[in-house]
Structures are given as structure tokens and as C-alpha cells.
Amino acid sequence: MSENTAKGWQGNFFEDFELGQTIACPTPRRVGEGETAAYIGLTGDRTPRFCNEDRVLHPLMLFHTSFGQTVRQISLNARANLGYADWVWRRPVRTATVLHTNMEIIGLKENSSGKTGVVYVKNRARDVGGELVCEYTRWVMIKKRGSAPTRWASDPVVPELPSVVDTSRLRVDRSDLPKAAHTGGQYYFEDYVPGERVVHHDGQTVNPSDHMAFTRLFQNSAKIHFDAQLTEGKPLVYGGFPMSVGYAQAYNGFENRLGLAAVNGGVHANPVYAGDTLYSMTVVDSVDPLGAAPAGAVRCKLYVFKNFNPATDPDIALRDEKGKLIPSVALELDFWELITKRAAI
């Protein structure tokens, strides 16, 4: 490499990762009022707890900030972010918090193509005092530098991850309850029934400026989201954008929510590009009253569709005969939502 170009960072490739490796991620990030205003402007989220005078940061903002901190080390040569598991927010965080994230490589598997591999990463975000704020596992497909097989082709390590976050890990405090007059919602924890489908009705068309601004807001610099030359004219929308838009849309029908408490799993099933229109629907999987807590936990499966409005067919089969999510589903996010009990208002 020329001496004049040697200092430019091209990112890690699959061969650069080792099992058990730990990485401290640059850059520490202060998250303030400006980020909140931009987040609301780009997604339309109306959850009162994250818009009012309490100055509590949206849990997905914390996630995106932490995710963005990992990109320079893990995702510059990524082909796709594939999924999530065991994702828990430990406590509420208010504006002006400085976040630091570190990563631990817990699994490696070379793909049969010989061109890419999957890296499993445990991520932990802490505040400036070292208190754990959020932790999550994700797995990402990353390009290889060369063609020679790695040992992870014949001897892959795939971590065992819990399919559901135990509700004993969820935190509920009476002071976190939203005021009924602020939510505009008529439904409470007791009103949600396993098996029901809630269509959220509001659509949002993705345009290049919105999804790129959102991705840059959290310092996510993965090339596939910005470089039209690299992506044959179709930069891939960062999966966190439809996640946040879908969750914002889901306020319609879950107005008395406290905010995401934990994510059991998530799958980016099909890619999203500028020009696609996003719609959302939630399937209620199960409920847990959490004993005498003032809010109960509702296990939600949020489906974000592209170019299909579920209001036209709310009973649509979400998977094909082989169990694969249908092409119009961009994201399936399985999470625990905390919702105020009617008895607590």
C-alpha cells in the first residue's frame, strides 16, 4: 500500500476476529436534547415518557447510540445485520448522559460461500460512571479479506442464546407510569389478549435523506447505508430505522406504554430501500402481570411491512409453508412492553 494511503482505516474483516476477544468501542457519546428532537422528527415517536419534562431518553435511542459505537470495529465491512437476542435495558437514563460501549466476540461461523462469515457479539453500554445501561447480543454477516477457509468453516462456534428474556429481569417503578391525560389512550394492561392483532394504520415512506440522516445521527458509518457506488445505486436502509419507525407507529394502540423493557429476539427478514413504504402490526403473544407491580408485561411481536398495509388483510399469514417470513415483512421484533395497569391509575 502506498505510504500516502496507509493510514486510512478500512475496517475489520471476518478473519480479524477471535473468540473471546474484547473491544472497547470509540467514541464516547453524550446524548442530549438535540438527539431527542431529531429522533422524534425522523420517526414521529409520540411516547409521552420520552417527550415530556422527565427528559428520559428513548430506549431505542440508547440502543442506536451504542450500536453506532460498535460500527467502526465490527460493521464497516458488513453485508447485513442479521438478528438480536437477550437485549435488556437496565434502568432509565436521562438526557446529557455519556455512553461507552464494549464488545465481546462470543461466536464465529464462516458461511458456505467462503466469502463471508457471521460474528456473534455481546455488547454492553455503560454510563460515564460505569453503570450498565443496556446489554444485547447481535450477529452480523461480515466480508472476508481473502479466499482461504478459516477454522470457523469446519469448526464453527454458535452461542446458545435464550429465546425469551425472563420477566424477573424487567424493572417497573410507579414513578415511571405515564399520566393518562398525556397518553390519549383508553387501553391498559388488562385489555390485551394473547393472540390478538393490533394494526397501527400509519404508513411512512422512506426517503434517502431521512434514513441516511437517522443513521448518521448515531454515528453509524457502515458503507452499505450511504455508498451508492458500492451498492449499485441502492444503499441499504439501516435496520434500526424501520425498527424505530415501526415502534413509533405502534404507539397507535399501545398509548399507555412505558417503553421497551427487553427484546427477546429480532430478525431483519427482508431489506428496505429508499422508496419503500413502512406499515406495522403487533401480535400479542402473551401477558405477565408481574405480581403487584403497577404495570404488566405484554410480549409483543412487532411486524414491520414494506409496501403492504396490514389493514387491508390483518389475518395475513406471516410465514410461508416452510416457516419463513413472507417477503413483505422487513422486520420481526419480539419484545416485552410494559403497560400501565388500569388499577394503578
C-alpha positions as CSV (number, residue, x, y, z in Angstrom):
1,M,0.0,0.0,0.0
2,S,1.2,3.5,-0.8
3,E,2.7,5.4,2.1
4,N,0.2,8.2,1.3
5,T,-2.8,5.9,1.8
6,A,-1.7,3.5,4.5
7,K,-3.3,5.4,7.4
8,G,-6.9,5.2,6.2
9,W,-8.9,2.6,8.2
10,Q,-10.7,0.0,6.1
11,G,-12.3,-1.8,9.0
12,N,-12.0,-5.4,10.3
13,F,-12.8,-8.4,8.1
14,F,-14.1,-11.7,9.3
15,E,-10.5,-13.1,9.7
16,D,-9.6,-10.4,12.2
17,F,-12.0,-11.6,14.9
18,E,-11.1,-14.1,17.6
19,L,-13.4,-16.0,20.0
20,G,-13.3,-14.3,23.5
21,Q,-11.9,-11.1,22.1
22,T,-13.0,-7.9,23.9
23,I,-13.0,-4.5,22.2
24,A,-13.6,-1.0,23.7
25,C,-15.5,1.0,21.2
26,P,-14.8,4.6,20.2
27,T,-16.3,7.2,20.5
28,P,-17.9,8.1,23.9
29,R,-21.2,9.9,23.1
30,R,-23.1,12.5,25.0
31,V,-26.8,12.1,24.2
32,G,-28.8,15.3,24.7
33,E,-31.9,17.2,23.8
34,G,-30.8,17.7,20.2
35,E,-30.7,14.0,19.6
36,T,-34.2,13.6,21.1
37,A,-35.6,16.3,18.9
38,A,-34.0,14.8,15.8
39,Y,-35.2,11.3,16.7
40,I,-38.8,12.5,17.1
41,G,-38.6,14.4,13.9
42,L,-37.3,11.4,11.9
43,T,-39.6,8.7,13.4
44,G,-42.7,10.6,14.7
45,D,-42.5,8.7,18.0
46,R,-45.1,10.1,20.4
47,T,-44.5,8.1,23.6
48,P,-45.1,10.7,26.3
49,R,-42.4,9.5,28.7
50,F,-39.7,10.2,26.1
51,C,-41.2,13.6,25.0
52,N,-42.1,15.3,28.3
53,E,-40.3,17.1,31.1
54,D,-38.9,14.0,32.7
55,R,-36.1,14.0,30.0
56,V,-35.9,10.2,29.9
57,L,-34.1,9.0,26.8
58,H,-35.9,6.7,24.5
59,P,-34.6,3.1,24.9
60,L,-34.1,2.8,21.2
61,M,-32.0,5.9,21.1
62,L,-29.7,4.3,23.7
63,F,-29.6,1.2,21.6
64,H,-28.8,3.1,18.3
65,T,-26.1,5.1,20.1
66,S,-24.5,2.0,21.4
67,F,-24.9,0.2,18.1
68,G,-23.2,3.2,16.3
69,Q,-20.3,3.0,18.7
70,T,-19.7,-0.6,17.6
71,V,-19.7,0.0,13.8
72,R,-16.1,1.1,13.3
73,Q,-14.9,-2.1,14.8
74,I,-17.5,-4.7,13.7
75,S,-19.6,-3.4,10.7
76,L,-17.5,-1.4,8.2
77,N,-17.3,-4.5,6.0
78,A,-20.7,-5.9,7.0
79,R,-23.1,-7.3,4.4
80,A,-26.1,-7.3,6.8
81,N,-27.0,-7.2,10.5
82,L,-28.9,-10.4,11.0
83,G,-30.5,-10.5,14.4
84,Y,-30.7,-9.9,18.1
85,A,-31.3,-11.7,21.4
86,D,-31.1,-11.2,25.2
87,W,-31.5,-7.5,24.9
88,V,-32.3,-5.7,28.2
89,W,-32.4,-2.1,29.3
90,R,-31.2,-2.0,32.9
91,R,-32.5,1.4,34.1
92,P,-33.9,4.7,32.7
93,V,-31.3,7.2,31.5
94,R,-31.8,11.0,31.2
95,T,-30.5,13.4,28.7
96,A,-26.9,14.5,28.8
97,T,-25.7,11.0,29.7
98,V,-22.4,10.0,28.2
99,L,-22.4,6.4,26.9
100,H,-19.5,4.0,26.4
101,T,-19.8,0.6,24.8
102,N,-17.6,-2.5,24.7
103,M,-18.0,-5.7,22.8
104,E,-17.1,-9.4,23.4
105,I,-16.9,-11.8,20.5
106,I,-18.9,-14.9,21.6
107,G,-19.3,-16.8,18.3
108,L,-17.8,-17.2,14.8
109,K,-19.1,-19.1,11.8
110,E,-17.8,-19.0,8.2
111,N,-20.5,-19.2,5.6
112,S,-20.5,-21.9,3.0
113,S,-19.9,-19.4,0.2
114,G,-16.4,-18.8,1.6
115,K,-16.9,-15.1,1.1
116,T,-18.4,-14.0,4.4
117,G,-18.8,-15.1,8.0
118,V,-21.1,-14.5,10.9
119,V,-19.8,-12.8,14.0
120,Y,-21.8,-13.0,17.3
121,V,-21.2,-10.1,19.6
122,K,-22.2,-9.4,23.1
123,N,-22.5,-5.6,23.6
124,R,-22.6,-3.7,26.9
125,A,-23.3,0.0,27.1
126,R,-22.4,1.9,30.3
127,D,-22.7,5.5,31.5
128,V,-19.8,7.6,32.4
129,G,-19.9,6.2,36.0
130,G,-19.6,2.7,34.7
131,E,-23.2,1.7,35.5
132,L,-24.6,-0.8,33.0
133,V,-27.4,0.8,31.0
134,C,-28.1,-1.7,28.2
135,E,-26.8,-5.1,27.0
136,Y,-27.6,-7.0,23.9
137,T,-26.3,-9.7,21.6
138,R,-26.4,-9.3,17.9
139,W,-24.9,-11.2,14.9
140,V,-23.7,-9.7,11.7
141,M,-22.5,-11.1,8.4
142,I,-19.0,-9.7,7.5
143,K,-16.9,-10.0,4.4
144,K,-13.7,-12.0,4.4
145,R,-10.5,-10.4,3.4
146,G,-9.2,-13.4,1.4
147,S,-10.5,-16.7,-0.1
148,A,-8.6,-19.2,2.2
149,P,-11.0,-21.0,4.6
150,T,-10.7,-20.1,8.2
151,R,-11.0,-22.7,11.0
152,W,-14.5,-21.4,11.7
153,A,-15.7,-23.0,8.4
154,S,-15.1,-26.6,9.8
155,D,-15.4,-25.8,13.5
156,P,-18.0,-23.0,13.9
157,V,-18.9,-21.7,17.4
158,V,-22.5,-20.6,17.6
159,P,-23.6,-19.4,21.1
160,E,-26.7,-20.7,22.8
161,L,-28.9,-17.7,23.4
162,P,-32.2,-17.5,25.4
163,S,-35.3,-17.4,23.3
164,V,-37.1,-15.2,25.9
165,V,-35.9,-12.7,28.5
166,D,-37.2,-13.8,31.8
167,T,-39.7,-11.2,33.2
168,S,-37.9,-11.2,36.6
169,R,-35.3,-9.1,34.9
170,L,-37.7,-6.3,34.0
171,R,-37.7,-3.2,36.1
172,V,-41.0,-1.4,37.0
173,D,-41.3,1.7,39.1
174,R,-44.5,3.6,39.9
175,S,-42.7,6.9,39.1
176,D,-42.3,5.7,35.5
177,L,-46.0,5.5,34.8
178,P,-47.2,7.9,32.1
179,K,-50.1,10.2,33.0
180,A,-53.4,9.1,31.5
181,A,-54.2,12.6,30.3
182,H,-50.9,12.7,28.3
183,T,-51.2,9.4,26.5
184,G,-54.7,9.8,25.0
185,G,-55.0,6.0,25.3
186,Q,-58.0,4.0,26.5
187,Y,-56.4,0.6,26.7
188,Y,-54.4,-0.7,29.7
189,F,-52.6,-3.9,30.5
190,E,-55.8,-5.8,31.4
191,D,-57.1,-5.1,27.8
192,Y,-54.5,-7.1,25.9
193,V,-55.3,-10.6,25.0
194,P,-52.8,-13.3,23.7
195,G,-53.4,-13.9,20.0
196,E,-54.9,-10.5,19.1
197,R,-53.5,-8.5,16.3
198,V,-53.3,-4.7,16.5
199,V,-52.9,-2.9,13.2
200,H,-51.2,0.5,13.6
201,H,-52.5,2.1,10.3
202,D,-49.9,4.9,10.0
203,G,-47.6,4.5,7.0
204,Q,-44.2,6.2,6.3
205,T,-42.4,6.2,3.0
206,V,-38.6,6.0,3.3
207,N,-36.6,8.7,1.5
208,P,-32.8,8.8,1.2
209,S,-32.4,12.0,3.3
210,D,-34.4,10.6,6.3
211,H,-32.8,7.2,6.6
212,M,-29.3,8.5,6.0
213,A,-29.7,11.4,8.5
214,F,-31.1,8.9,11.0
215,T,-28.1,6.6,10.6
216,R,-25.6,9.4,10.8
217,L,-27.3,10.8,13.9
218,F,-26.0,7.8,15.8
219,Q,-22.6,7.8,14.0
220,N,-23.2,4.6,12.2
221,S,-20.8,4.8,9.3
222,A,-21.4,1.4,7.7
223,K,-20.7,1.8,3.9
224,I,-23.7,-0.1,2.7
225,H,-26.1,2.6,4.1
226,F,-24.5,5.5,2.2
227,D,-22.4,4.5,-0.8
228,A,-24.5,4.3,-4.0
229,Q,-21.4,3.2,-6.0
230,L,-20.8,0.3,-3.6
231,T,-24.4,-0.8,-3.6
232,E,-25.2,-0.5,-7.3
233,G,-27.3,2.6,-6.7
234,K,-29.4,1.2,-3.8
235,P,-27.9,1.9,-0.4
236,L,-29.4,-0.5,2.2
237,V,-31.5,1.2,4.9
238,Y,-30.0,0.6,8.4
239,G,-32.2,-1.9,10.1
240,G,-32.6,0.3,13.1
241,F,-34.6,2.8,11.0
242,P,-37.6,0.6,10.3
243,M,-37.3,-0.7,13.8
244,S,-37.7,2.8,15.2
245,V,-40.4,3.8,12.7
246,G,-42.3,0.6,13.4
247,Y,-42.1,1.2,17.1
248,A,-43.3,4.8,16.7
249,Q,-46.2,3.6,14.6
250,A,-47.1,1.0,17.3
251,Y,-48.0,3.9,19.7
252,N,-51.4,3.7,17.9
253,G,-53.0,1.0,20.0
254,F,-50.4,0.9,22.9
255,E,-50.6,4.5,24.1
256,N,-50.2,3.7,27.8
257,R,-46.9,2.0,27.3
258,L,-43.8,2.8,29.4
259,G,-41.4,1.9,26.7
260,L,-39.5,-1.2,25.6
261,A,-38.1,-3.2,28.6
262,A,-36.4,-6.1,26.8
263,V,-36.1,-7.6,23.4
264,N,-36.3,-11.4,23.1
265,G,-35.2,-11.6,19.6
266,G,-35.3,-9.8,16.3
267,V,-34.9,-10.7,12.6
268,H,-34.2,-8.3,9.7
269,A,-36.1,-10.6,7.3
270,N,-36.0,-8.6,4.1
271,P,-34.1,-5.5,3.0
272,V,-35.6,-2.0,3.0
273,Y,-34.5,0.7,0.4
274,A,-35.4,4.3,-0.2
275,G,-38.9,4.5,-1.8
276,D,-40.3,1.6,0.3
277,T,-43.3,2.5,2.5
278,L,-43.4,1.0,6.0
279,Y,-46.5,-0.2,7.9
280,S,-46.7,-2.0,11.2
281,M,-48.8,-4.5,13.1
282,T,-48.3,-6.1,16.5
283,V,-49.3,-9.6,17.5
284,V,-49.8,-10.1,21.3
285,D,-48.0,-13.3,22.2
286,S,-48.5,-13.4,26.0
287,V,-49.0,-11.3,29.1
288,D,-47.4,-11.3,32.6
289,P,-49.0,-9.2,35.4
290,L,-45.6,-9.1,37.2
291,G,-47.3,-9.6,40.6
292,A,-48.4,-6.4,42.3
293,A,-46.3,-4.1,40.0
294,P,-48.2,-1.1,38.7
295,A,-47.6,-2.2,35.2
296,G,-47.7,-5.5,33.5
297,A,-45.5,-7.0,30.7
298,V,-47.0,-7.7,27.3
299,R,-44.9,-9.8,25.0
300,C,-45.3,-8.2,21.6
301,K,-44.3,-9.4,18.2
302,L,-44.0,-6.3,16.0
303,Y,-44.1,-6.8,12.3
304,V,-42.8,-4.0,10.1
305,F,-44.0,-4.4,6.5
306,K,-42.7,-2.8,3.3
307,N,-45.1,-1.8,0.6
308,F,-48.0,-3.7,2.3
309,N,-50.6,-2.2,4.6
310,P,-51.8,-4.9,7.0
311,A,-55.1,-3.0,7.5
312,T,-56.1,-4.5,4.1
313,D,-55.6,-8.0,5.4
314,P,-55.0,-8.2,9.1
315,D,-55.2,-12.0,9.1
316,I,-52.5,-12.4,6.6
317,A,-50.2,-15.4,7.1
318,L,-46.9,-14.0,8.2
319,R,-44.9,-17.1,7.3
320,D,-44.9,-19.4,4.3
321,E,-45.3,-23.1,4.3
322,K,-41.7,-23.5,5.2
323,G,-41.9,-21.2,8.2
324,K,-40.0,-18.4,6.5
325,L,-41.3,-14.8,7.0
326,I,-43.1,-13.6,3.8
327,P,-41.2,-11.1,1.5
328,S,-43.3,-8.1,2.6
329,V,-42.1,-8.4,6.2
330,A,-39.0,-6.4,6.7
331,L,-38.6,-6.8,10.5
332,E,-39.9,-9.1,13.2
333,L,-39.2,-7.7,16.7
334,D,-40.1,-9.9,19.7
335,F,-40.1,-7.8,22.9
336,W,-41.6,-7.1,26.3
337,E,-43.5,-3.9,26.6
338,L,-44.5,-2.5,30.0
339,I,-48.1,-1.2,30.1
340,T,-49.8,0.6,32.9
341,K,-52.5,-1.4,34.7
342,R,-55.9,0.2,35.0
343,A,-55.8,-0.5,38.7
344,A,-52.8,1.8,39.1
345,I,-54.2,4.9,37.5
